[in-house]
Amino acid sequence: MKKTLAIIGLGLIGGSLAIALKGFEDYEIVGVDVSQPTLRYAAEHGVGDRVTERAEEVLPQADVVALALHPQGILDFLAANRDRFKPGALVWDVCGVKTAILEGAQGLPDTVDFIGCHPMAGTEFSGVEHAFGEMFQNSHFLMVPRTGSKPEHMALLERLAAYIGCKDVCRTTPEAHDALIAYTSQVMHIIAVAVCDDPDLFSCRGFEGSSFRGCTRVAALDVGLWTQLFSLNRPALLTVLDRLLDNLQSYRDALASGDRQALADKLARSAARKRQMELPGPDLLG
Amino acid sequence: MKKTLAIIGLGLIGGSLAIALKGFEDYEIVGVDVSQPTLRYAAEHGVGDRVTERAEEVLPQADVVALALHPQGILDFLAANRDRFKPGALVWDVCGVKTAILEGAQGLPDTVDFIGCHPMAGTEFSGVEHAFGEMFQNSHFLMVPRTGSKPEHMALLERLAAYIGCKDVCRTTPEAHDALIAYTSQVMHIIAVAVCDDPDLFSCRGFEGSSFRGCTRVAALDVGLWTQLFSLNRPALLTVLDRLLDNLQSYRDALASGDRQALADKLARSAARKRQMELPGPDLLG
C-alpha cells in the first residue's frame, strides 16, 4: 500500500510541489485546500494524485505533511491540528522565515517530527493556476532540523529535494536562516518596491533595460504574504536594510564628491566582490 | 558600389553591432579598432565584413559612422577626427549618456549630421569575445536628434534599429534621456554594487534565489566605463539616488513602526504600480 504525502495549501508553491512530487518513491501525493475553485483546478490539471478539502481525514493517515500556507496560516494550522498528525509523521513547511515557524512547532506532540524547510524558488505570481513542476529546478533547498529530528527524515527530505530538481540542500539554524534571507531575499523585495515608488516610474516606459526589469520583477508581490514575512523577521531585516542604506549613501557621497578616482576604486572593489561570487545570472541577454 | 558603415570600437557593443548589421541594405560593415588582438578576433569570427586599425582611411569614405567607444573615447575621437568625416555623413554613438556627448558633437563641421543614440542592451561582460548578434533583440533604441538632423538619417537609423532587432525607437532630448537613464539604468547599477558591499555577501552562498541574482547581476561592471557614465551624469544621478534613499527609508520606517497595516498599505501601493507597468521580466522562473 502506498504511503501518503499530504500538501496543505495548493497555492503557487504547494501546487508546484504537488506537481513536481508526483511519482516520488511510493508516495501518493494528496493536495489539501479550503478553496473549491483551487481544488477543482488542481483536480482538472493533475496537481497531485488526488485532492481534498478535508485535512482532518488526511492528517491521521499522512506519513509526510508539507505545509505550504502563508506564515500565519502555518502557525494557525499547527495549533488547530496538533493532535491530528499521525504518530511518527514528518511535518515540514516551505515558509521563508524559520524562527517564528519553529517556535510555533514547539506546541506539537513529541511524536511528530517537525523540520523547517525553505525551497528558494518562486515567481512574482500566486495561485495554483501559476504552479508548474519545474519551479524548483536548480534552486537551493534550506533545511532547519530541530534537536531530535530523525536522520531518516532528513535523508527523506534530501531525496525529495533532489527529486523536485533542487541543486543542493543546506542545513542551517533558524537564526542564521533568517539573517541571511533578510539579505538575499527580503531586502531584494524592499528594493524592488522602493524603486517602483519613484515618481518617474510611468514616464520611463521605453527607457528600461534588463537591469531595471531584473531589479523590479519581484515588486509585484503577494502583499499579505510579504507583510507577514517582513514583520516576522523585523529585527534581522532592519539590520540588513540599515547596512544597505549605509552602502548606498557611501556611493552617493563618492559620486557627490566629484573624485572620479575614489568612485572608480569603490566600483572596482564591489565589482571584484561580485565576480568572486560567481553566481549564475538569471539572464545574460541585454 | 556598396556604401560604407564604419563602427569605431569593437568592444561588446560595437562588436555586437558589427555582427548584427551584416547584410543591412547595401552597406559594407567596416570594424575599426586600435587593438591588434581585437582586430584578429573580429576578422577570424566574422565580426563585420572587414576590419582595420586605420580610422583615418575609413572615415573619408564612410557614409555612416557608429561610435562605440567609452564616453571619453567618443569625445576624444570626435575632437581628433572632426575634419576627417565625409561631408554629408551620418555619425551616431551608442553611449549611455547623451548631454555630454552632444556637447562634444557641437565641435563638428556643419556638413556632419550627428545624432545621439542609445541602444538599451548589454551584458555584464566586455570585449569583442562576448559580442553576439542577438544582443539588441527586443531592446529599446533611444534616439536624440539635433536641430537640423536630417529626416532621411533618422529614418535610416529607424530601419537600422529594426534590422538589429530593437522593438522600438524612442526619440527624446538629451536632458530627458539622461534623467530617465539615471533612474532606469544607472541607479540599478549603484544598487547592485551597494548590495555586493554587504559583509554577508560571501556567507550567503546557498541562500540566494532569483531576486538576488537578478538584482546583483550587473554589479560585475566595467569600472572605467561606469565611472565615466556616472560622473558625466552626476546631477541627474544624485537626484534619483536621493529619491531612492528616501523611498527605502520610508519602507524602513514603516517596518520599524510595527504597524502591519501601514506596511501592507505601502506594499499594496508599490505592487500595484509595478503591475500597472506590465514590464516583461527577464526571467519568470524561481
Contacts between the chains, C-beta under 8 A, distances in Angstrom:
chain1	res1	chain2	res2	distance
A	120	B	207	7.1
A	120	B	208	7.5
A	120	B	209	4.2
A	120	B	286	7.2
A	121	B	209	6.8
A	121	B	210	7.9
A	121	B	285	7.9
A	121	B	286	3.1
A	122	B	209	7.2
A	122	B	286	4.8
A	123	B	284	5.7
A	123	B	285	7.1
A	123	B	286	6.0
A	124	B	281	7.0
A	134	B	285	7.1
A	135	B	285	7.0
A	135	B	286	5.3
A	136	B	286	7.1
A	137	B	285	7.3
A	139	B	209	6.6
A	139	B	286	5.6
A	140	B	206	5.3
A	140	B	207	6.5
A	140	B	208	7.4
A	140	B	209	7.3
A	142	B	206	7.7
A	142	B	207	6.8
A	168	B	206	6.5
A	170	B	206	4.2
A	170	B	207	7.1
A	177	B	207	7.7
A	179	B	200	7.5
A	180	B	200	6.4
A	180	B	203	6.8
A	180	B	204	5.1
A	180	B	207	4.4
A	181	B	207	6.4
A	183	B	198	6.1
A	183	B	200	5.0
A	183	B	204	5.9
A	184	B	204	4.9
A	184	B	207	4.9
A	184	B	208	4.5
A	184	B	209	6.7
A	184	B	211	7.9
A	184	B	212	4.5
A	185	B	207	8.0
A	185	B	209	5.8
A	185	B	211	6.0
A	185	B	212	6.8
A	187	B	195	7.6
A	188	B	195	7.9
A	188	B	211	3.9
A	188	B	212	5.5
A	188	B	214	7.8
A	188	B	215	5.1
A	189	B	211	6.5
A	190	B	248	6.8
A	190	B	251	5.2
A	191	B	191	6.0
A	191	B	195	7.7
A	191	B	215	6.3
A	191	B	248	7.2
A	192	B	211	7.3
A	192	B	215	7.7
A	192	B	274	7.4
A	193	B	251	6.9
A	193	B	266	7.6
A	193	B	267	6.2
A	193	B	270	3.6
A	193	B	271	6.7
A	193	B	274	7.4
A	194	B	244	6.4
A	194	B	247	4.0
A	194	B	248	4.6
A	194	B	250	7.6
A	194	B	251	5.6
A	194	B	270	7.4
A	195	B	187	7.6
A	195	B	188	7.9
A	195	B	191	7.7
A	195	B	244	6.7
A	195	B	247	7.6
A	196	B	270	4.9
A	196	B	271	7.9
A	196	B	273	4.8
A	196	B	274	4.6
A	196	B	277	7.5
A	197	B	247	4.4
A	197	B	250	7.6
A	197	B	269	7.7
A	197	B	270	5.5
A	197	B	273	7.1
A	198	B	183	6.1
A	198	B	240	7.2
A	198	B	243	5.6
A	198	B	244	7.0
A	198	B	247	6.7
A	199	B	243	7.4
A	200	B	179	7.5
A	200	B	180	6.4
A	200	B	183	5.0
A	200	B	240	7.7
A	201	B	273	5.7
A	201	B	277	6.5
A	202	B	273	7.9
A	202	B	276	7.4
A	202	B	277	7.1
A	203	B	180	6.8
A	204	B	180	5.1
A	204	B	183	5.9
A	204	B	184	4.9
A	205	B	277	7.4
A	206	B	140	5.3
A	206	B	142	7.6
A	206	B	168	6.5
A	206	B	170	4.2
A	207	B	120	7.1
A	207	B	140	6.5
A	207	B	142	6.7
A	207	B	170	7.1
A	207	B	177	7.6
A	207	B	180	4.4
A	207	B	181	6.4
A	207	B	183	8.0
A	207	B	184	4.9
A	207	B	185	8.0
A	208	B	120	7.4
A	208	B	140	7.4
A	208	B	184	4.5
A	208	B	279	6.3
A	209	B	120	4.2
A	209	B	121	6.8
A	209	B	122	7.2
A	209	B	139	6.6
A	209	B	140	7.3
A	209	B	184	6.7
A	209	B	185	5.9
A	210	B	121	8.0
A	210	B	122	8.0
A	210	B	282	5.1
A	211	B	184	7.9
A	211	B	185	6.0
A	211	B	188	3.9
A	211	B	189	6.5
A	211	B	192	7.3
A	211	B	217	7.3
A	211	B	218	4.7
A	212	B	184	4.5
A	212	B	185	6.8
A	212	B	188	5.5
A	212	B	279	7.6
A	213	B	279	5.4
A	213	B	280	6.9
A	213	B	281	5.6
A	213	B	282	5.1
A	214	B	188	7.7
A	214	B	214	3.6
A	214	B	215	6.5
A	214	B	217	6.0
A	214	B	218	7.7
A	214	B	281	7.7
A	214	B	282	5.3
A	214	B	283	7.4
A	215	B	188	5.0
A	215	B	191	6.3
A	215	B	192	7.7
A	215	B	214	6.5
A	215	B	215	5.0
A	216	B	274	6.2
A	216	B	277	7.8
A	216	B	279	7.1
A	217	B	211	7.3
A	217	B	214	6.0
A	217	B	279	8.0
A	217	B	281	4.0
A	217	B	282	7.2
A	217	B	283	7.2
A	218	B	211	4.7
A	218	B	214	7.7
A	219	B	270	6.0
A	219	B	271	6.1
A	219	B	273	7.7
A	219	B	274	3.7
A	220	B	271	5.4
A	220	B	274	4.5
A	220	B	275	5.0
A	221	B	267	6.8
A	221	B	271	5.4
A	223	B	264	5.7
A	223	B	267	4.7
A	223	B	268	4.7
A	223	B	271	5.9
A	224	B	264	7.1
A	226	B	267	6.0
A	227	B	260	5.8
A	227	B	263	5.4
A	227	B	264	4.3
A	227	B	267	6.0
A	230	B	255	5.9
A	230	B	263	6.5
A	231	B	255	7.6
A	231	B	258	7.7
A	231	B	260	5.4
A	231	B	263	6.8
A	234	B	255	6.1
A	234	B	256	7.6
A	234	B	258	7.3
A	237	B	255	6.4
A	238	B	252	6.8
A	238	B	255	6.3
A	238	B	256	6.0
A	240	B	198	7.2
A	240	B	200	7.6
A	241	B	248	7.1
A	241	B	251	7.5
A	241	B	252	5.0
A	241	B	255	7.4
A	242	B	252	7.3
A	243	B	198	5.6
A	243	B	199	7.4
A	244	B	194	6.4
A	244	B	195	6.7
A	244	B	198	7.0
A	244	B	248	7.2
A	245	B	245	6.7
A	245	B	248	6.1
A	245	B	249	6.7
A	245	B	252	7.0
A	247	B	194	4.0
A	247	B	195	7.6
A	247	B	197	4.4
A	247	B	198	6.7
A	248	B	190	6.8
A	248	B	191	7.2
A	248	B	194	4.6
A	248	B	241	7.1
A	248	B	244	7.2
A	248	B	245	6.1
A	248	B	248	7.4
A	249	B	245	6.7
A	250	B	194	7.6
A	250	B	197	7.6
A	251	B	190	5.2
A	251	B	193	6.9
A	251	B	194	5.6
A	251	B	241	7.5
A	252	B	238	6.8
A	252	B	241	5.0
A	252	B	242	7.3
A	252	B	245	7.0
A	255	B	230	5.9
A	255	B	231	7.6
A	255	B	234	6.1
A	255	B	237	6.4
A	255	B	238	6.3
A	255	B	241	7.4
A	256	B	234	7.6
A	256	B	238	5.9
A	258	B	231	7.8
A	258	B	234	7.4
A	260	B	227	5.8
A	260	B	231	5.4
A	263	B	227	5.4
A	263	B	230	6.5
A	263	B	231	6.8
A	264	B	223	5.6
A	264	B	224	7.2
A	264	B	227	4.3
A	266	B	193	7.6
A	267	B	193	6.2
A	267	B	221	6.8
A	267	B	223	4.7
A	267	B	226	6.0
A	267	B	227	6.1
A	268	B	223	4.8
A	269	B	197	7.7
A	270	B	193	3.6
A	270	B	194	7.4
A	270	B	196	4.9
A	270	B	197	5.5
A	270	B	219	6.0
A	271	B	193	6.7
A	271	B	196	7.9
A	271	B	219	6.1
A	271	B	220	5.4
A	271	B	221	5.4
A	271	B	223	5.9
A	273	B	196	4.8
A	273	B	197	7.1
A	273	B	201	5.8
A	273	B	202	7.9
A	273	B	219	7.7
A	274	B	192	7.4
A	274	B	193	7.4
A	274	B	196	4.6
A	274	B	216	6.2
A	274	B	219	3.7
A	274	B	220	4.5
A	275	B	220	5.0
A	276	B	202	7.4
A	277	B	196	7.5
A	277	B	201	6.5
A	277	B	202	7.1
A	277	B	205	7.4
A	277	B	216	7.8
A	279	B	208	6.3
A	279	B	212	7.6
A	279	B	213	5.4
A	279	B	216	7.1
A	280	B	213	6.8
A	281	B	124	7.0
A	281	B	213	5.7
A	281	B	214	7.7
A	281	B	217	4.0
A	282	B	210	5.1
A	282	B	213	5.1
A	282	B	214	5.3
A	282	B	217	7.3
A	282	B	282	6.3
A	282	B	283	3.7
A	282	B	285	7.4
A	283	B	214	7.4
A	283	B	217	7.2
A	283	B	282	3.7
A	283	B	283	5.1
A	284	B	123	5.6
A	284	B	124	7.9
A	285	B	121	7.9
A	285	B	123	7.1
A	285	B	134	7.2
A	285	B	135	7.0
A	285	B	137	7.3
A	285	B	282	7.4
A	286	B	120	7.2
A	286	B	121	3.2
A	286	B	122	4.6
A	286	B	123	6.0
A	286	B	135	5.4
A	286	B	136	7.2
A	286	B	139	5.7
